[in-house]
Amino acid sequence: MSRANIIAFYQLLEADKELQRKALSFQKEFQDQEKVIDAFLALAESVGLPFSYREFMEHMYEQASDME
């Protein structure tokens, strides 16, 4: 279910420009990349699409592998 939440969250970000702006603002707000990711995970949870740090990292790794 969490993998589905990651995909659904990215779809929501594409559709909701305000939510997208908020997610992108984390890079400017925090210098530490872990805090950026924590804020991103909290944002996903706040819209009812929670997933863990590990699930997110696995998803990002798979996405990068698919691009090779």
matplotlib code that plots the C-alpha trace (Angstrom):
import matplotlib.pyplot as plt

x = [0.0, 2.8, 4.3, 0.9, 0.9, 4.1, 2.8, -0.5, 1.4, 3.4, 0.2, -1.3, 1.8, 1.4, -2.3, -2.0, 0.4, 0.2, 1.1, 3.9, 5.2, 5.2, 7.1, 9.7, 10.1, 11.7, 15.0, 15.3, 13.9, 16.3, 20.0, 20.1, 18.8, 17.4, 15.2, 14.0, 13.0, 11.4, 9.3, 8.4, 7.2, 5.2, 3.6, 2.6, 1.2, -0.8, -2.7, -3.4, -0.7, 1.9, 5.0, 8.3, 11.8, 12.9, 10.0, 10.7, 14.5, 13.7, 11.3, 13.8, 16.5, 14.1, 13.3, 17.0, 17.6, 14.8, 16.4, 19.7]
y = [0.0, 2.4, 2.1, 2.9, 6.0, 7.2, 7.0, 8.6, 11.4, 12.2, 12.3, 14.6, 16.9, 17.1, 18.1, 20.4, 23.3, 24.7, 21.4, 21.1, 24.6, 23.6, 20.4, 22.2, 24.9, 22.3, 22.5, 26.2, 25.9, 23.1, 22.7, 19.1, 16.7, 14.4, 17.2, 17.9, 14.2, 14.2, 17.3, 15.6, 12.5, 14.6, 16.4, 13.1, 11.9, 15.2, 14.5, 10.9, 9.2, 8.1, 6.1, 5.4, 6.8, 3.3, 2.9, 6.3, 5.5, 2.1, 3.9, 6.5, 3.8, 1.9, 5.1, 5.8, 2.2, 2.4, 5.5, 3.6]
z = [0.0, 0.7, -2.7, -4.1, -1.7, -3.2, -6.7, -5.6, -3.8, -6.9, -9.0, -6.5, -6.6, -10.4, -10.1, -7.1, -7.8, -4.3, -2.8, -5.3, -4.4, -0.7, -1.4, -3.5, -0.8, 1.5, -0.5, 0.3, 3.9, 5.1, 4.4, 5.7, 3.0, 5.7, 7.0, 3.4, 3.2, 6.6, 5.7, 2.4, 4.2, 6.7, 3.8, 2.2, 5.6, 6.0, 2.8, 3.8, 1.8, 4.3, 3.4, 5.2, 4.6, 3.5, 1.1, -0.4, -0.8, -2.4, -4.8, -5.7, -6.3, -8.6, -10.5, -11.0, -12.1, -14.6, -16.2, -16.9]

ax = plt.figure().add_subplot(projection="3d")
ax.plot(x, y, z, "-o")
ax.set_aspect("equal")
plt.show()
